[in-house]
Amino acid sequence: AATARRDQAAFAYRRTALQAFREVDDSLAGVRRSGEQANAFAAQRDALAGALRNASNRYRAGYSAYIDQLDAQRGLLTAELSLVQARADRLTAYVTLYQAMGGGWSRDDAAIVRR
C-alpha cells in the first residue's frame, strides 16, 4: 500500500511538472509569435508611411486626387492601430509567461491586463 501511494505521488508530481513545462513552452511560443506579428505590423506601417508620403507628393504636384492621399492616410492609421494591438498582445504574452513560470499573477490579474 505504501509503495502504491509513493508511486501515485511520483506520478502526480511528474504530471504536474510536465504540465508546467508545457505551459512555459506554450507561453514562450506566444511571446515569440506576438513578437513576429509586431515586427510584421511595424514593417507594414513603415511601407504605408512611405505610400502616404508618395500620395501626398503626387497630390501636391497635381498628379492625383486628394482622395488618394486620404486613402493612404487611412491605411497608415489602420496599420498603426494593428501595431499597437500587436504590442499589447505581446505584453499580455509576457504576463502569461511570467505566470506560467510561477510568477505572482493570479488569473484575475491577467484577465484585467488583457482588457
Secondary structure by P-SEA (a helix, b strand, c coil): caaaaaaaaaaaaaaaaaaaaaaaaaaaaaaaaaaaaaaaaaaaaaaaaaaaaaaaaaaaaccccaaaaaaaaaaaaaaaaaaaaaaaaaaaaaaaaaaaacccccaaaaaaaac
